[in-house]
Structure formats: structure tokens, C-alpha cells
Amino acid sequence: MPDHLPDRRPDRLYAVLAAQRVLPVLREADADEAVRRTTALLAAGCRAVELTTSTPGWAGAVSRTASLSDVHGRPALIGVGTVTTTAHAQTALDAGAAFLISPYPAPEVRAVAVRREAVFIEGGFTPGEIAAAVRAAGAAKVFPAHVGGPGFVRSLRAVLPGAVLVPTGGIRPAEVPDWLAAGATAVGVGAGLPTDPDELAAVFAGAATPCRLPRDADAGR
């Protein structure tokens, strides 16, 4: 079990995503590189980061980063994506993951999340799949987002006005504003994030909005 107990309140994660606006999705060659990239993202002003089960040794990377803090001293929210099985879900939560994300409907993962009171952003592509995920947890990952484009998210927002929508897949950093304008809460970006620290910080500074955390939370937690 991790030494650090992550904050798994949905309202906090959703507030952070709504403020951060860009959710990095890391698929790396090994756990060491995932840790290095995560550390750089936190130093650049990012707070929520999605590691993925496609990275060899991903559980170790989660356990090594779950207790880190962002540049402002706030606890990082390290999630795990491409979670599609019961084993994935249990291993991620045991390693200290603050949230789980799947690329498509995954009832078995949802069952683990409910049992362990964890945040699960379930993936979907059709309006029915996305609406089902929103009914279950208030949020959905729209994947693969590039197939439908920002117009698809705009249509989803019209019928799901209060949902947390996170389109992911084939989106470059320069395209993020178009997706936000269409109604995305935050945008998952898996490729194209700069490696230069100043340029990376500029990505998050340019996308960020004021974070409205729950009333009982202070800004340092």
C-alpha cells in the first residue's frame, strides 16, 4: 500500500481539471521516463497527470509519483489511464492512483471504483456511452476525439450541460483552444507537449482558469 493516501474526491479532481484545462496523457518507454516526465509537468504548473497501463512498470511509476507536489506545493493528482480490467483498477489504486480512466466502457472497472470509492472517468464515443458514463460519475472521456472533432463535443455539451467532458485522442497542444471553445472541460493531450521547461509552463499558464475548489478545501491541499 502507498505511504501517501491520495485525495479521491470527485469534486476536487473535477475542479482541478476545469482549472488546468490540459490533462497530459503519458505513454512512455519505461517507468523511469514516466517519473521524469511527471516531475517536469508538476514543475511546469500541472497538477493532474494521467499515466497509462501501456507504460512498462507503470504501477511503480504511480507509486513513485503519487506523493509528489506541484510547483505551488499542492499534492499532485496522479491518475492511471487505459484501465480496462479489474486487475488494472486494483493495482492502480493500490499504487496510490487518485483516479482511473478507461478508453471505452468498462463495467468491471466501474465496479472496483464504486467498491473502493475511487474516481473513474469512463470512456465512450457514442452519445449513449458518454451519457451512461456521466450518469454514473458525472464525467466521461470522449475517445477517440479526433474522429468527431470539436463539433461533436459541442453537440454533446448541448445535451449534457453539466457534464465533465474530457476529449482525448489525436489532439495537439495548439488545438486545445478549439476544443475548450466547443465545451470541453479539459483536453487530454498525449503527444506534442514541449520538453523545454519554459515552453511547457506556458502551455499550462495559457490554458488555465481560476480553480474553484470545494468550500471546505484550502488552496494548499
C-alpha positions in Angstrom: 0.0 0.0 0.0 1.3 3.5 -0.7 2.5 5.7 2.2 0.6 8.6 0.7 -3.2 8.5 0.7 -4.5 10.3 -2.4 -7.4 12.7 -2.4 -10.1 10.8 -4.3 -13.0 13.2 -4.0 -14.6 13.6 -7.4 -15.4 17.3 -6.9 -11.8 18.2 -6.2 -10.5 16.3 -9.2 -13.1 17.8 -11.5 -12.3 21.3 -10.2 -8.6 20.8 -10.8 -9.3 19.6 -14.4 -11.6 22.5 -15.1 -8.9 24.9 -13.9 -5.9 23.1 -15.5 -7.7 22.5 -18.8 -5.0 20.3 -20.3 -4.6 16.7 -19.0 -1.2 15.2 -20.0 -1.5 11.5 -21.0 1.9 9.8 -20.7 2.8 6.7 -22.6 6.5 6.2 -22.0 9.1 3.6 -22.8 9.6 2.8 -19.1 8.7 3.8 -15.6 11.8 6.0 -15.1 10.8 8.1 -18.1 7.3 8.4 -16.8 8.5 9.6 -13.5 10.8 12.1 -15.1 8.1 13.5 -17.4 5.6 13.7 -14.5 8.1 15.6 -12.3 8.7 18.0 -15.2 5.0 18.6 -15.7 4.4 19.3 -12.0 7.3 21.8 -12.0 5.6 23.5 -15.0 2.4 24.2 -13.2 0.5 21.0 -13.9 -1.2 19.2 -11.0 -3.2 16.3 -12.5 -1.3 13.9 -14.7 -2.5 10.7 -16.4 0.0 7.8 -16.5 -1.1 4.8 -18.6 -1.0 1.0 -18.3 0.8 0.8 -21.6 4.0 2.0 -20.0 6.1 -0.9 -18.8 6.3 -0.8 -15.0 3.5 1.7 -14.8 2.5 0.7 -11.3 5.9 1.6 -9.9 5.8 4.9 -11.6 2.5 5.7 -9.9 3.8 4.7 -6.5 6.9 6.9 -7.1 4.9 10.0 -8.1 1.7 9.8 -6.1 3.2 11.6 -3.1 4.7 14.4 -5.1 3.5 18.0 -5.1 3.1 20.6 -7.9 5.2 23.8 -8.2 2.8 25.5 -5.7 3.2 22.8 -3.1 -0.2 21.2 -3.6 -0.5 17.4 -3.7 -0.3 16.0 -7.2 -3.3 14.1 -8.5 -1.7 11.2 -10.4 -4.2 9.1 -12.3 -4.0 6.0 -14.4 -5.5 5.7 -17.9 -6.1 2.7 -20.3 -7.6 0.9 -17.3 -9.7 -1.8 -18.7 -9.7 -4.7 -16.3 -10.3 -5.4 -12.6 -6.6 -6.2 -12.2 -5.6 -2.8 -13.7 -8.0 -1.0 -11.4 -7.0 -2.7 -8.2 -3.3 -2.4 -9.0 -3.6 1.3 -9.8 -5.5 2.1 -6.6 -3.1 0.0 -4.5 -0.2 2.0 -6.0 -1.8 5.3 -5.0 -3.7 6.5 -8.1 -6.0 9.4 -7.4 -8.3 8.5 -10.3 -8.9 5.9 -13.1 -9.7 6.5 -16.8 -10.7 4.0 -19.4 -10.8 4.4 -23.2 -14.2 2.7 -23.6 -17.0 1.4 -21.3 -15.5 -0.9 -18.7 -18.2 -2.1 -16.2 -15.6 -4.2 -14.3 -13.5 -1.1 -13.6 -16.6 0.8 -12.6 -17.4 -1.9 -10.1 -13.9 -1.6 -8.5 -14.2 2.2 -8.4 -17.6 2.0 -6.6 -16.4 -0.6 -4.1 -13.2 1.4 -3.3 -14.8 4.9 -3.6 -12.4 5.9 -6.3 -12.9 8.4 -9.1 -13.5 6.7 -12.5 -13.7 8.7 -15.7 -15.2 6.1 -18.1 -14.5 6.4 -21.8 -17.1 6.4 -24.6 -17.6 7.5 -28.2 -21.3 7.3 -28.9 -23.7 9.7 -27.2 -25.2 6.8 -25.3 -21.9 5.6 -24.0 -20.9 9.1 -22.9 -24.3 9.8 -21.3 -24.0 6.5 -19.3 -20.6 7.4 -18.0 -21.9 10.8 -17.0 -24.9 9.3 -15.2 -22.5 7.0 -13.3 -19.9 9.6 -12.2 -20.6 13.0 -13.7 -17.7 12.7 -16.1 -16.7 11.0 -19.4 -13.7 10.6 -21.6 -14.6 11.3 -25.2 -12.4 8.9 -27.2 -11.2 8.9 -30.0 -12.0 12.6 -30.0 -10.3 13.5 -33.3 -12.8 11.4 -35.2 -15.7 13.6 -34.2 -13.8 16.8 -33.9 -14.8 19.8 -31.7 -18.2 20.0 -33.3 -19.0 16.6 -31.7 -18.1 17.9 -28.3 -20.2 21.0 -28.9 -23.2 18.8 -29.7 -22.6 16.7 -26.5 -22.4 19.8 -24.4 -25.8 20.9 -25.6 -27.4 17.7 -24.2 -25.1 17.2 -21.2 -24.7 20.8 -19.9 -23.4 19.8 -16.5 -21.0 17.0 -17.5 -17.3 16.9 -17.1 -16.2 16.1 -20.7 -12.5 15.2 -21.4 -11.9 14.7 -25.2 -8.7 12.7 -25.8 -7.0 11.2 -28.8 -5.2 12.9 -31.7 -5.3 16.4 -30.2 -2.2 18.5 -30.3 -1.5 21.3 -27.8 -2.1 24.1 -30.4 -5.6 22.6 -31.0 -6.6 22.8 -27.3 -8.4 26.2 -27.6 -10.7 24.9 -30.2 -11.8 22.0 -28.0 -12.3 24.2 -25.0 -14.3 26.7 -27.0 -16.5 23.8 -28.1 -17.3 22.9 -24.5 -14.6 20.5 -23.3 -13.9 20.7 -19.5 -10.3 19.7 -20.1 -8.5 18.2 -23.1 -6.3 15.1 -22.9 -3.0 15.6 -24.8 -0.8 12.6 -25.3 1.7 14.0 -27.8 3.3 17.3 -28.7 3.8 18.7 -25.3 7.1 20.7 -25.3 10.1 19.5 -23.4 11.6 22.9 -22.7 10.6 23.9 -19.2 9.6 27.4 -20.1 7.5 26.4 -23.1 5.9 23.6 -21.1 4.9 26.1 -18.3 3.5 28.4 -21.0 1.1 25.7 -22.2 -0.5 25.4 -18.7 -0.4 29.1 -18.0 -2.1 29.8 -21.2 -4.9 27.2 -20.7 -5.5 27.6 -17.0 -8.6 29.2 -15.5 -9.2 30.1 -11.8 -9.7 26.9 -9.8 -12.9 26.7 -7.8 -12.3 24.1 -5.2 -14.9 22.7 -2.7 -15.8 25.2 0.1 -14.1 23.1 2.8 -10.8 22.9 0.9 -8.0 25.3 1.1 -5.8 26.2 -1.8 -2.7 24.4 -0.4 -4.3 20.9 -0.2 
